């Protein structure tokens, strides 16, 4: 019922009030760069925190902290681009791509950890 109500509401909103989001914007190379850069950042941060964190709460939850820090850093970069950096502009879609990249980085880390564990358990 709630989903039906949701559909009714979004279909009842006048077209001129709906923000235009062009799906093809996500296919632009800069979004892929954001995904890659923040994916690598998160992957490396998880790896580093797993191996050598001296702060217990970081070491005990490296995946969570790495994703949260990567997302916050991506948002901070976008704010800086909008307010401080010269000839740059912040973009919420870029921050979203950063966050998705961080999640992909976590997924890739988990994937390789599972493969590594499977190799060690079969040996």
N, CA and C atoms as an extended XYZ file, in Angstrom:
369
Properties=species:S:1:pos:R:3:atomname:S:1:resname:S:1:resid:I:1 pbc="F F F"
N         0.826       -1.204        0.000 N   UNK     1
C         0.000        0.000        0.000 CA  UNK     1
C         0.862        1.257        0.000 C   UNK     1
N         1.919        1.250        0.817 N   UNK     2
C         2.783        2.429        0.856 CA  UNK     2
C         3.469        2.666       -0.483 C   UNK     2
N         3.857        1.559       -1.143 N   UNK     3
C         4.503        1.719       -2.441 CA  UNK     3
C         3.508        2.282       -3.449 C   UNK     3
N         2.296        1.833       -3.407 N   UNK     4
C         1.259        2.357       -4.301 CA  UNK     4
C         1.028        3.843       -4.034 C   UNK     4
N         1.006        4.236       -2.765 N   UNK     5
C         0.865        5.650       -2.423 CA  UNK     5
C         2.047        6.456       -2.938 C   UNK     5
N         3.235        5.906       -2.789 N   UNK     6
C         4.437        6.563       -3.306 CA  UNK     6
C         4.322        6.796       -4.815 C   UNK     6
N         3.896        5.775       -5.540 N   UNK     7
C         3.744        5.899       -6.998 CA  UNK     7
C         2.712        6.970       -7.329 C   UNK     7
N         1.614        6.982       -6.607 N   UNK     8
C         0.583        8.000       -6.830 CA  UNK     8
C         1.140        9.397       -6.616 C   UNK     8
N         1.888        9.565       -5.558 N   UNK     9
C         2.451       10.885       -5.253 CA  UNK     9
C         3.432       11.323       -6.322 C   UNK     9
N         4.385       10.441       -6.691 N   UNK    10
C         5.382       10.881       -7.684 CA  UNK    10
C         4.759       11.072       -9.061 C   UNK    10
N         3.723       10.308       -9.357 N   UNK    11
C         3.054       10.504      -10.647 CA  UNK    11
C         2.153       11.735      -10.633 C   UNK    11
N         1.762       12.191       -9.451 N   UNK    12
C         0.905       13.360       -9.338 CA  UNK    12
C         1.659       14.675       -9.269 C   UNK    12
N         2.960       14.609       -9.073 N   UNK    13
C         3.764       15.832       -9.012 CA  UNK    13
C         3.830       16.443      -10.409 C   UNK    13
N         3.548       17.744      -10.543 N   UNK    14
C         3.648       18.382      -11.853 CA  UNK    14
C         5.054       18.205      -12.449 C   UNK    14
N         5.108       17.939      -13.732 N   UNK    15
C         6.368       17.663      -14.419 CA  UNK    15
C         7.406       18.759      -14.276 C   UNK    15
N         6.981       20.006      -14.262 N   UNK    16
C         7.948       21.110      -14.166 CA  UNK    16
C         8.589       21.196      -12.780 C   UNK    16
N         8.039       20.495      -11.806 N   UNK    17
C         8.595       20.518      -10.442 CA  UNK    17
C         9.533       19.345      -10.170 C   UNK    17
N         9.634       18.435      -11.114 N   UNK    18
C        10.512       17.282      -10.942 CA  UNK    18
C        11.899       17.656      -11.459 C   UNK    18
N        12.933       17.502      -10.610 N   UNK    19
C        14.286       17.835      -11.077 CA  UNK    19
C        14.715       16.887      -12.188 C   UNK    19
N        15.321       17.448      -13.209 N   UNK    20
C        15.774       16.647      -14.349 CA  UNK    20
C        17.132       16.041      -14.014 C   UNK    20
N        17.197       14.726      -14.083 N   UNK    21
C        18.454       14.006      -13.875 CA  UNK    21
C        18.679       13.175      -15.125 C   UNK    21
N        19.715       13.515      -15.854 N   UNK    22
C        20.028       12.817      -17.088 CA  UNK    22
C        20.886       11.600      -16.774 C   UNK    22
N        20.350       10.419      -17.041 N   UNK    23
C        21.071        9.180      -16.742 CA  UNK    23
C        22.427        9.129      -17.436 C   UNK    23
N        22.522        9.717      -18.594 N   UNK    24
C        23.786        9.670      -19.331 CA  UNK    24
C        24.901       10.427      -18.630 C   UNK    24
N        24.568       11.334      -17.691 N   UNK    25
C        25.607       12.011      -16.914 CA  UNK    25
C        26.454       11.017      -16.148 C   UNK    25
N        25.866        9.878      -15.774 N   UNK    26
C        26.619        8.870      -15.009 CA  UNK    26
C        27.609        8.120      -15.891 C   UNK    26
N        27.456        8.239      -17.192 N   UNK    27
C        28.373        7.536      -18.088 CA  UNK    27
C        29.569        8.393      -18.473 C   UNK    27
N        29.601        9.630      -18.031 N   UNK    28
C        30.730       10.494      -18.343 CA  UNK    28
C        31.985        9.971      -17.649 C   UNK    28
N        33.137       10.144      -18.287 N   UNK    29
C        34.384        9.608      -17.719 CA  UNK    29
C        34.717       10.133      -16.324 C   UNK    29
N        34.329       11.372      -15.992 N   UNK    30
C        34.692       11.886      -14.664 CA  UNK    30
C        34.017       11.098      -13.548 C   UNK    30
N        32.840       10.567      -13.780 N   UNK    31
C        32.178        9.754      -12.751 CA  UNK    31
C        32.926        8.441      -12.563 C   UNK    31
N        33.439        7.879      -13.647 N   UNK    32
C        34.225        6.655      -13.546 CA  UNK    32
C        35.517        6.904      -12.777 C   UNK    32
N        36.081        8.087      -12.976 N   UNK    33
C        37.292        8.452      -12.235 CA  UNK    33
C        36.985        8.539      -10.742 C   UNK    33
N        35.868        9.153      -10.393 N   UNK    34
C        35.462        9.244       -8.986 CA  UNK    34
C        35.277        7.847       -8.390 C   UNK    34
N        34.588        6.974       -9.124 N   UNK    35
C        34.383        5.607       -8.638 CA  UNK    35
C        35.723        4.923       -8.378 C   UNK    35
N        36.626        5.036       -9.337 N   UNK    36
C        37.919        4.367       -9.229 CA  UNK    36
C        38.761        4.936       -8.087 C   UNK    36
N        38.895        6.262       -8.052 N   UNK    37
C        39.774        6.892       -7.064 CA  UNK    37
C        39.298        6.613       -5.639 C   UNK    37
N        38.022        6.726       -5.394 N   UNK    38
C        37.522        6.500       -4.040 CA  UNK    38
C        37.406        5.010       -3.718 C   UNK    38
N        37.256        4.181       -4.734 N   UNK    39
C        37.312        2.741       -4.516 CA  UNK    39
C        38.689        2.311       -4.060 C   UNK    39
N        39.699        2.826       -4.739 N   UNK    40
C        41.075        2.512       -4.354 CA  UNK    40
C        41.381        3.066       -2.963 C   UNK    40
N        40.948        4.298       -2.686 N   UNK    41
C        41.158        4.894       -1.364 CA  UNK    41
C        40.592        4.001       -0.268 C   UNK    41
N        39.361        3.581       -0.429 N   UNK    42
C        38.711        2.764        0.594 CA  UNK    42
C        39.396        1.407        0.714 C   UNK    42
N        39.718        0.779       -0.412 N   UNK    43
C        40.404       -0.515       -0.403 CA  UNK    43
C        41.714       -0.425        0.376 C   UNK    43
N        42.500        0.581        0.051 N   UNK    44
C        43.791        0.732        0.714 CA  UNK    44
C        43.636        1.058        2.199 C   UNK    44
N        42.638        1.856        2.521 N   UNK    45
C        42.420        2.209        3.922 CA  UNK    45
C        42.005        0.980        4.728 C   UNK    45
N        41.130        0.149        4.169 N   UNK    46
C        40.738       -1.078        4.870 CA  UNK    46
C        41.967       -1.951        5.089 C   UNK    46
N        42.746       -2.103        4.051 N   UNK    47
C        43.951       -2.942        4.145 CA  UNK    47
C        44.899       -2.416        5.231 C   UNK    47
N        45.114       -1.111        5.212 N   UNK    48
C        46.005       -0.514        6.201 CA  UNK    48
C        45.478       -0.623        7.619 C   UNK    48
N        44.202       -0.345        7.814 N   UNK    49
C        43.625       -0.417        9.156 CA  UNK    49
C        43.569       -1.849        9.665 C   UNK    49
N        43.368       -2.792        8.770 N   UNK    50
C        43.333       -4.199        9.155 CA  UNK    50
C        44.699       -4.660        9.657 C   UNK    50
N        45.742       -4.172        9.015 N   UNK    51
C        47.089       -4.634        9.339 CA  UNK    51
C        47.767       -3.857       10.465 C   UNK    51
N        47.510       -2.542       10.574 N   UNK    52
C        48.372       -1.791       11.475 CA  UNK    52
C        47.709       -0.677       12.278 C   UNK    52
N        46.417       -0.676       12.415 N   UNK    53
C        45.782        0.400       13.180 CA  UNK    53
C        46.160        0.309       14.654 C   UNK    53
N        46.612        1.412       15.195 N   UNK    54
C        46.955        1.440       16.615 CA  UNK    54
C        45.778        1.906       17.460 C   UNK    54
N        44.800        2.527       16.825 N   UNK    55
C        43.593        2.964       17.523 CA  UNK    55
C        42.596        1.811       17.475 C   UNK    55
N        42.220        1.308       18.625 N   UNK    56
C        41.422        0.082       18.713 CA  UNK    56
C        40.112        0.162       17.931 C   UNK    56
N        39.362        1.245       18.056 N   UNK    57
C        38.066        1.289       17.376 CA  UNK    57
C        38.223        1.311       15.862 C   UNK    57
N        39.329        1.834       15.335 N   UNK    58
C        39.587        1.767       13.899 CA  UNK    58
C        39.966        0.348       13.491 C   UNK    58
N        40.779       -0.295       14.303 N   UNK    59
C        41.236       -1.648       13.999 CA  UNK    59
C        40.105       -2.669       14.111 C   UNK    59
N        39.176       -2.447       15.021 N   UNK    60
C        38.103       -3.416       15.217 CA  UNK    60
C        37.013       -3.331       14.143 C   UNK    60
N        36.892       -2.214       13.462 N   UNK    61
C        35.876       -2.052       12.403 CA  UNK    61
C        36.489       -1.338       11.187 C   UNK    61
N        37.502       -1.915       10.569 N   UNK    62
C        38.200       -1.210        9.495 CA  UNK    62
C        37.334       -0.947        8.266 C   UNK    62
N        36.449       -1.867        7.938 N   UNK    63
C        35.596       -1.680        6.760 CA  UNK    63
C        34.646       -0.501        6.960 C   UNK    63
N        33.981       -0.486        8.108 N   UNK    64
C        33.032        0.587        8.406 CA  UNK    64
C        33.722        1.944        8.407 C   UNK    64
N        34.823        2.053        9.141 N   UNK    65
C        35.516        3.336        9.242 CA  UNK    65
C        36.083        3.774        7.903 C   UNK    65
N        36.581        2.835        7.121 N   UNK    66
C        37.148        3.189        5.819 CA  UNK    66
C        36.080        3.733        4.878 C   UNK    66
N        34.935        3.099        4.868 N   UNK    67
C        33.839        3.590        4.020 CA  UNK    67
C        33.370        4.959        4.500 C   UNK    67
N        33.160        5.105        5.807 N   UNK    68
C        32.684        6.392        6.333 CA  UNK    68
C        33.691        7.518        6.092 C   UNK    68
N        34.945        7.235        6.318 N   UNK    69
C        35.978        8.261        6.102 CA  UNK    69
C        36.081        8.608        4.617 C   UNK    69
N        36.018        7.606        3.747 N   UNK    70
C        36.086        7.860        2.306 CA  UNK    70
C        34.909        8.710        1.832 C   UNK    70
N        33.731        8.399        2.318 N   UNK    71
C        32.538        9.168        1.939 CA  UNK    71
C        32.638       10.601        2.454 C   UNK    71
N        33.037       10.755        3.710 N   UNK    72
C        33.180       12.103        4.284 CA  UNK    72
C        34.248       12.891        3.542 C   UNK    72
N        35.323       12.239        3.183 N   UNK    73
C        36.393       12.915        2.448 CA  UNK    73
C        35.914       13.348        1.060 C   UNK    73
N        35.178       12.493        0.401 N   UNK    74
C        34.618       12.849       -0.908 CA  UNK    74
C        33.685       14.046       -0.810 C   UNK    74
N        32.848       14.071        0.226 N   UNK    75
C        31.943       15.208        0.427 CA  UNK    75
C        32.734       16.477        0.729 C   UNK    75
N        33.758       16.353        1.559 N   UNK    76
C        34.592       17.505        1.883 CA  UNK    76
C        35.268       18.064        0.632 C   UNK    76
N        35.773       17.199       -0.217 N   UNK    77
C        36.401       17.642       -1.462 CA  UNK    77
C        35.403       18.435       -2.306 C   UNK    77
N        34.189       17.964       -2.394 N   UNK    78
C        33.177       18.674       -3.187 CA  UNK    78
C        32.854       20.037       -2.589 C   UNK    78
N        32.787       20.122       -1.264 N   UNK    79
C        32.557       21.416       -0.604 CA  UNK    79
C        33.722       22.359       -0.887 C   UNK    79
N        34.917       21.842       -0.797 N   UNK    80
C        36.096       22.670       -1.087 CA  UNK    80
C        36.102       23.128       -2.539 C   UNK    80
N        35.702       22.266       -3.450 N   UNK    81
C        35.635       22.663       -4.855 CA  UNK    81
C        34.614       23.778       -5.060 C   UNK    81
N        33.545       23.742       -4.301 N   UNK    82
C        32.494       24.752       -4.443 CA  UNK    82
C        32.858       26.068       -3.772 C   UNK    82
N        33.724       26.016       -2.741 N   UNK    83
C        33.938       27.228       -1.947 CA  UNK    83
C        35.364       27.758       -1.927 C   UNK    83
N        36.351       26.910       -2.112 N   UNK    84
C        37.731       27.335       -1.918 CA  UNK    84
C        38.571       27.221       -3.189 C   UNK    84
N        38.543       26.074       -3.812 N   UNK    85
C        39.400       25.842       -4.972 CA  UNK    85
C        39.007       26.745       -6.135 C   UNK    85
N        39.979       27.256       -6.833 N   UNK    86
C        39.739       28.185       -7.935 CA  UNK    86
C        39.370       27.414       -9.202 C   UNK    86
N        38.395       27.934       -9.914 N   UNK    87
C        37.904       27.345      -11.168 CA  UNK    87
C        37.434       25.903      -11.013 C   UNK    87
N        36.872       25.604       -9.886 N   UNK    88
C        36.302       24.284       -9.635 CA  UNK    88
C        34.869       24.473       -9.154 C   UNK    88
N        34.064       23.440       -9.293 N   UNK    89
C        32.701       23.513       -8.778 CA  UNK    89
C        32.343       22.188       -8.127 C   UNK    89
N        31.691       22.270       -7.002 N   UNK    90
C        31.248       21.073       -6.305 CA  UNK    90
C        30.029       20.492       -6.982 C   UNK    90
N        29.876       19.188       -6.890 N   UNK    91
C        28.757       18.515       -7.534 CA  UNK    91
C        28.293       17.367       -6.639 C   UNK    91
N        27.034       17.377       -6.297 N   UNK    92
C        26.474       16.325       -5.452 CA  UNK    92
C        26.605       14.972       -6.139 C   UNK    92
N        26.470       14.947       -7.465 N   UNK    93
C        26.612       13.673       -8.191 CA  UNK    93
C        28.025       13.122       -8.083 C   UNK    93
N        28.999       14.022       -8.024 N   UNK    94
C        30.380       13.566       -7.814 CA  UNK    94
C        30.544       12.969       -6.424 C   UNK    94
N        29.952       13.606       -5.427 N   UNK    95
C        30.018       13.065       -4.060 CA  UNK    95
C        29.328       11.705       -3.994 C   UNK    95
N        28.240       11.558       -4.712 N   UNK    96
C        27.556       10.268       -4.760 CA  UNK    96
C        28.431        9.219       -5.446 C   UNK    96
N        29.086        9.607       -6.527 N   UNK    97
C        30.008        8.687       -7.203 CA  UNK    97
C        31.160        8.307       -6.267 C   UNK    97
N        31.630        9.268       -5.471 N   UNK    98
C        32.683        8.974       -4.494 CA  UNK    98
C        32.202        7.920       -3.491 C   UNK    98
N        30.998        8.100       -3.002 N   UNK    99
C        30.440        7.163       -2.017 CA  UNK    99
C        30.260        5.773       -2.619 C   UNK    99
N        29.759        5.724       -3.842 N   UNK   100
C        29.588        4.430       -4.514 CA  UNK   100
C        30.952        3.793       -4.753 C   UNK   100
N        31.928        4.604       -5.122 N   UNK   101
C        33.282        4.086       -5.301 CA  UNK   101
C        33.829        3.495       -4.015 C   UNK   101
N        33.584        4.163       -2.888 N   UNK   102
C        34.038        3.643       -1.592 CA  UNK   102
C        33.394        2.294       -1.306 C   UNK   102
N        32.117        2.171       -1.586 N   UNK   103
C        31.431        0.897       -1.374 CA  UNK   103
C        31.973       -0.194       -2.305 C   UNK   103
N        32.278        0.186       -3.533 N   UNK   104
C        32.880       -0.774       -4.464 CA  UNK   104
C        34.253       -1.206       -3.958 C   UNK   104
N        35.018       -0.253       -3.433 N   UNK   105
C        36.321       -0.586       -2.865 CA  UNK   105
C        36.196       -1.589       -1.732 C   UNK   105
N        35.196       -1.418       -0.884 N   UNK   106
C        34.962       -2.364        0.204 CA  UNK   106
C        34.590       -3.732       -0.352 C   UNK   106
N        33.742       -3.760       -1.366 N   UNK   107
C        33.322       -5.006       -1.984 CA  UNK   107
C        34.519       -5.726       -2.607 C   UNK   107
N        35.370       -4.984       -3.303 N   UNK   108
C        36.559       -5.586       -3.919 CA  UNK   108
C        37.477       -6.155       -2.839 C   UNK   108
N        37.664       -5.420       -1.755 N   UNK   109
C        38.483       -5.924       -0.648 CA  UNK   109
C        37.906       -7.237       -0.118 C   UNK   109
N        36.595       -7.246        0.125 N   UNK   110
C        35.943       -8.455        0.629 CA  UNK   110
C        36.093       -9.617       -0.345 C   UNK   110
N        35.961       -9.331       -1.632 N   UNK   111
C        36.095      -10.354       -2.670 CA  UNK   111
C        37.476      -11.001       -2.613 C   UNK   111
N        38.518      -10.178       -2.551 N   UNK   112
C        39.870      -10.721       -2.507 CA  UNK   112
C        40.149      -11.440       -1.186 C   UNK   112
N        39.580      -10.964       -0.092 N   UNK   113
C        39.747      -11.640        1.195 CA  UNK   113
C        39.120      -13.033        1.160 C   UNK   113
N        37.943      -13.145        0.539 N   UNK   114
C        37.274      -14.441        0.443 CA  UNK   114
C        38.074      -15.396       -0.434 C   UNK   114
N        38.618      -14.885       -1.534 N   UNK   115
C        39.448      -15.724       -2.395 CA  UNK   115
C        40.701      -16.182       -1.653 C   UNK   115
N        41.305      -15.272       -0.906 N   UNK   116
C        42.506      -15.599       -0.138 CA  UNK   116
C        42.185      -16.647        0.928 C   UNK   116
N        41.070      -16.477        1.616 N   UNK   117
C        40.654      -17.443        2.642 CA  UNK   117
C        40.370      -18.812        2.041 C   UNK   117
N        39.741      -18.825        0.870 N   UNK   118
C        39.415      -20.088        0.194 CA  UNK   118
C        40.693      -20.816       -0.219 C   UNK   118
N        41.703      -20.065       -0.675 N   UNK   119
C        42.977      -20.681       -1.068 CA  UNK   119
C        43.661      -21.280        0.150 C   UNK   119
N        43.652      -20.558        1.274 N   UNK   120
C        44.329      -21.034        2.477 CA  UNK   120
C        43.611      -22.238        3.088 C   UNK   120
N        42.292      -22.253        2.996 N   UNK   121
C        41.553      -23.371        3.587 CA  UNK   121
C        41.656      -24.624        2.731 C   UNK   121
N        41.900      -24.481        1.429 N   UNK   122
C        42.044      -25.649        0.571 CA  UNK   122
C        43.457      -26.202        0.567 C   UNK   122
N        44.409      -25.455        1.123 N   UNK   123
C        45.812      -25.901        1.146 CA  UNK   123
C        46.066      -26.878        2.263 C   UNK   123
